[in-house]
Amino acid sequence: MENKMKIEIDISGQIQQLNYDSALGFRRENGIEKSVYLRSETKKEIIKKYKGQVTNLIEKLHCIMIYYCIIDFITEISEIKICQDVSFRRIKNSLPLLFKEHNYLMGIRIIPRKGREAKSAAHNVALRTFRRRKYAGLIITKEMVEDVLLKFKKQ
């Protein structure tokens, strides 16, 4: 097996905190990093519209942020390490549904970050974006969320 990289993902501003924006960032071992931003107004709209209709909505929003953040950067990846800000089990089960069209996550391990580890490599990426020091690579809109939300339906 060729030398594949690991990727770390972290979020700043929890999705369930509706009065705060959320910023999610990743960093690959080769230094590539990207972040996405979800405004609190957008979160409120989505949760107001889909609460009660969509199960595990918070985890799915988290997955959608991950999807938009890493979709262009998952080639040559062997492992995705995700901070446990929401139910990791739900994230691990839901995330592959977003990438199933091309089996993108085939052979990629999705593991949780342990609490005792040093700050994740992605922590500063997410935090800088959250504090608006570094602008997000992408601001996620309600329409973008709705486009992807349907992909969670198991086929």
C-alpha positions as CSV (number, residue, x, y, z in Angstrom):
1,M,0.0,0.0,0.0
2,E,1.4,3.4,-0.9
3,N,2.0,6.0,1.7
4,K,-1.4,7.5,2.5
5,M,-2.1,10.5,4.7
6,K,-4.2,11.2,7.7
7,I,-6.6,14.0,8.0
8,E,-7.9,15.7,11.2
9,I,-11.2,17.5,11.6
10,D,-12.3,19.9,14.3
11,I,-15.2,22.2,14.9
12,S,-15.3,25.5,16.7
13,G,-18.8,26.8,17.8
14,Q,-21.0,23.7,18.4
15,I,-23.8,23.2,16.0
16,Q,-26.3,22.8,18.8
17,Q,-25.5,26.3,20.0
18,L,-27.9,28.1,17.7
19,N,-26.8,31.6,18.7
20,Y,-23.2,31.0,17.6
21,D,-21.8,30.5,14.1
22,S,-19.9,27.2,13.6
23,A,-16.6,26.8,11.8
24,L,-15.2,23.4,10.9
25,G,-11.7,22.9,9.6
26,F,-9.4,20.1,8.5
27,R,-5.7,19.7,8.2
28,R,-4.0,17.0,6.2
29,E,-0.5,15.7,7.1
30,N,1.0,17.5,4.1
31,G,-0.2,20.9,5.4
32,I,-3.3,21.3,3.2
33,E,-6.1,22.9,5.2
34,K,-9.5,24.2,4.6
35,S,-12.5,25.4,6.6
36,V,-16.2,25.9,6.1
37,Y,-18.5,28.3,8.0
38,L,-22.1,27.9,9.0
39,R,-23.9,31.1,10.2
40,S,-26.2,30.9,13.2
41,E,-29.1,32.3,11.1
42,T,-28.7,29.4,8.7
43,K,-28.6,26.9,11.5
44,K,-31.8,28.3,13.0
45,E,-33.6,28.2,9.7
46,I,-32.6,24.6,9.0
47,I,-33.4,23.4,12.5
48,K,-36.7,25.2,12.5
49,K,-37.6,23.7,9.2
50,Y,-36.4,20.1,9.7
51,K,-36.6,19.5,13.5
52,G,-39.0,16.6,14.0
53,Q,-38.7,15.5,10.3
54,V,-35.0,14.6,10.2
55,T,-33.6,12.2,12.8
56,N,-30.2,13.2,14.3
57,L,-30.3,16.6,12.6
58,I,-27.4,18.0,14.6
59,E,-25.1,15.1,13.7
60,K,-26.2,15.3,10.0
61,L,-25.4,19.0,10.0
62,H,-22.0,18.2,11.4
63,C,-21.6,15.6,8.6
64,I,-22.6,18.1,5.9
65,M,-20.0,20.5,7.2
66,I,-17.4,17.8,7.0
67,Y,-18.6,16.8,3.5
68,Y,-18.2,20.3,2.1
69,C,-14.9,20.8,3.9
70,I,-13.1,17.6,2.7
71,I,-14.8,16.5,-0.5
72,D,-12.0,17.8,-2.7
73,F,-9.2,16.6,-0.5
74,I,-9.9,12.9,0.3
75,T,-7.7,11.3,-2.3
76,E,-4.7,9.5,-0.8
77,I,-6.3,9.5,2.6
78,S,-6.1,6.4,4.9
79,E,-7.7,7.9,8.1
80,I,-10.0,10.6,9.1
81,K,-9.8,11.6,12.8
82,I,-12.8,13.6,14.1
83,C,-13.1,15.5,17.3
84,Q,-16.0,14.1,19.4
85,D,-18.2,17.1,19.7
86,V,-21.4,15.2,18.9
87,S,-22.2,11.5,18.9
88,F,-19.2,10.0,17.1
89,R,-21.1,6.7,16.4
90,R,-23.8,8.6,14.5
91,I,-21.2,10.7,12.6
92,K,-19.3,7.5,11.7
93,N,-22.5,5.8,10.4
94,S,-23.9,8.8,8.6
95,L,-20.8,10.3,6.9
96,P,-20.2,7.4,4.4
97,L,-23.8,8.0,3.1
98,L,-22.8,11.4,1.8
99,F,-19.8,10.0,-0.1
100,K,-21.4,6.8,-1.3
101,E,-21.8,7.9,-5.0
102,H,-18.2,7.1,-5.7
103,N,-17.3,5.0,-2.7
104,Y,-15.0,7.9,-1.6
105,L,-14.6,6.6,1.9
106,M,-13.9,3.0,0.9
107,G,-10.9,1.8,2.9
108,I,-10.6,5.0,4.9
109,R,-10.8,4.5,8.7
110,I,-13.0,7.1,10.5
111,I,-11.8,7.3,14.1
112,P,-12.5,9.6,17.1
113,R,-10.0,11.9,18.6
114,K,-9.2,10.9,22.2
115,G,-9.7,13.6,24.9
116,R,-6.2,13.2,26.3
117,E,-4.4,13.9,23.0
118,A,-2.8,17.2,22.3
119,K,-4.9,19.7,20.4
120,S,-5.8,18.4,17.0
121,A,-4.0,19.8,14.0
122,A,-7.3,21.1,12.7
123,H,-8.2,23.0,16.0
124,N,-6.4,26.2,15.0
125,V,-7.9,26.1,11.5
126,A,-11.4,25.9,12.9
127,L,-10.7,28.5,15.6
128,R,-9.1,31.0,13.3
129,T,-12.1,30.8,11.0
130,F,-14.5,31.0,13.9
131,R,-12.8,34.2,15.1
132,R,-12.9,35.5,11.6
133,R,-9.1,35.8,11.4
134,K,-9.0,33.5,8.5
135,Y,-11.9,33.5,6.1
136,A,-13.6,30.2,5.4
137,G,-13.0,28.5,2.1
138,L,-16.8,28.1,1.9
139,I,-19.8,29.6,3.6
140,I,-22.5,26.9,3.8
141,T,-25.9,28.1,2.7
142,K,-29.3,26.7,3.6
143,E,-29.7,25.5,-0.1
144,M,-26.3,23.7,0.2
145,V,-27.5,21.9,3.3
146,E,-30.8,20.9,1.7
147,D,-29.0,19.6,-1.4
148,V,-27.0,17.2,0.7
149,L,-29.6,16.4,3.4
150,L,-31.4,14.0,1.0
151,K,-28.3,11.9,0.5
152,F,-28.7,10.5,4.0
153,K,-31.6,8.4,2.8
154,K,-30.3,4.9,2.7
155,Q,-30.7,3.3,-0.7
